[in-house]
Amino acid sequence: MLFDNLSIIDGELAFKNKKATYLTTKYGTPLMALDIDKIRGRMREYLSAVKTYISEGSSVSFASKALCFTGIYRICSEEGMGIDTVSSGEIYTALNAGFDVDKAFFHGNNKTDADIEYAIDNKIGYFVADNIEEVEKIDAYAFSKGVKQKILLRITPGIDPHTHSAINTGKVDSKFGTPIETGQAIELVGKVLSYKNVTLCGFHSHIGSQIFESSPFIFAGEIMLNFIKAVKDTFNYEVKLLNLGGGFGVKYVETDPEIDYTKRIKELGDNLKRIATGLKINLPDVILEPGRSIVADSGITLYTAGSVKEIKGYKNYVSIDGGMTDNPRYALYQSAYTVLNATKIEKPCDYVCTIAGRCCESGDLIQENVKMPKPTRGDIIAVLCTGAYNYAMASNYNKIPRPPIVGIENGEDKLLVRRETYADLVSLDV
Ligand SMILES: *Cc1c(COP(=O)(O)O)cnc(C)c1O
């Protein structure tokens, strides 16, 4: 099977040796379960790799937009991970977990005045400032509080990670950051260095997602190290941090490649050292910010099948008791997922069907052209690799309550986020 935390017990699918029916009887469906041991293992792998192969001061921040709830920040804290946040709501959730936000980065292309004040009041470690207006506001508010605020600047290296082509891609015109190509990035640095209440600690770039090779990161790293050198030569100012963003890939389906994160990070580290030496600059400490590759393949979603509808000569629909409200990724991006009939896991996969959600929306699909043993109403349908950008993107469209999250660790299952109730659904209404 796709992952080694999956097995077959008594003829049905088991996740971490918990039978699907054990989990669904105890917690109901739809249900998201997380392999917490695997999440911790992945965090440790990343941390050890950056410290061994890049530098002792290098670090890893979990991009918490991928999966945000109080418990995940506790795990980050216990594992010594930094975090990336993109809103005051995420910062609030991290604080709720007791996370020391000194190790937090605050991202986003449009932080409001309220966001900036909230983050400084709560002593955020770093802003990743996107634009000059933000820097002005950060500087002014830091001045009013009598503090000096650490920042990185988001820079657009202008590369397409999937073709590795530089500059002449659409990437320069991203809504995020400031491009090097147009000369605007170096100009921005000049302005930022004149502000008294911000300390420019480094630069940040994020090139994309589902990247399986190290070469796009090396390419981006090379552009960024050249930029660091240009800043040093122009302003006699050398930054200490280079944040290369997130984006390492995850195996969603059998045809996706396997990725060895340690090996990729070693390739990155070896090359960054070589490039820095060639440029005669010190290699800054490097920060990686993986989201997907920390949590995606630790998650599984279990649903109950409802109707099995055969439209003669066209297609077959298997409807489940969830859908785009707990996993909008197929509706948004036609993302590939592995879908299994957990109840009939040992039967032949000879039935082709579309897995449909329950919303009043034709596009509410989880996957098309799935091959599985033909389900009947009541079967448990499992979707693999749902740990990232599923719960985090869940909604209450059609007033459907969001599912619970159950964590499994050291052989024990426990509720980490409870199922939303109907009362929760009207709790904001006045
Ligand atoms: C989305 C994002 C990440 C995480 O990307 P993954 O593909 O989930 O690893 C990291 N940094 C920034 C700035 C992002 O926007």
The ligand as an SDF file (V2000), in Angstrom:
LIG
                    3D

 15 15  0  0  0  0  0  0  0  0999 V2000
    2.7370   27.8450    1.1970 C   0  0  0  0  0  0  0  0  0  0  0  0
    4.0070   28.3400    1.6940 C   0  0  0  0  0  0  0  0  0  0  0  0
    4.9060   27.4750    2.3380 C   0  0  0  0  0  0  0  0  0  0  0  0
    4.6660   25.9970    2.4470 C   0  0  0  0  0  0  0  0  0  0  0  0
    4.6250   25.3690    1.2130 O   0  0  0  0  0  0  0  0  0  0  0  0
    4.5280   23.7700    1.1340 P   0  0  0  0  0  0  0  0  0  0  0  0
    4.4190   23.4920   -0.3230 O   0  0  0  0  0  0  0  0  0  0  0  0
    3.3070   23.3790    1.8780 O   0  0  0  0  0  0  0  0  0  0  0  0
    5.7800   23.2250    1.7440 O   0  0  0  0  0  0  0  0  0  0  0  0
    6.0570   28.0190    2.8590 C   0  0  0  0  0  0  0  0  0  0  0  0
    6.3230   29.3390    2.7690 N   0  0  0  0  0  0  0  0  0  0  0  0
    5.4790   30.1940    2.1740 C   0  0  0  0  0  0  0  0  0  0  0  0
    5.8140   31.6320    2.1220 C   0  0  0  0  0  0  0  0  0  0  0  0
    4.2990   29.7390    1.6120 C   0  0  0  0  0  0  0  0  0  0  0  0
    3.4770   30.5880    0.9930 O   0  0  0  0  0  0  0  0  0  0  0  0
  1  2  1  0
  2  3  1  0
  2 14  2  0
  3  4  1  0
  3 10  2  0
  4  5  1  0
  5  6  1  0
  6  7  2  0
  6  8  1  0
  6  9  1  0
 10 11  1  0
 11 12  2  0
 12 13  1  0
 12 14  1  0
 14 15  1  0
M  END
$$$$
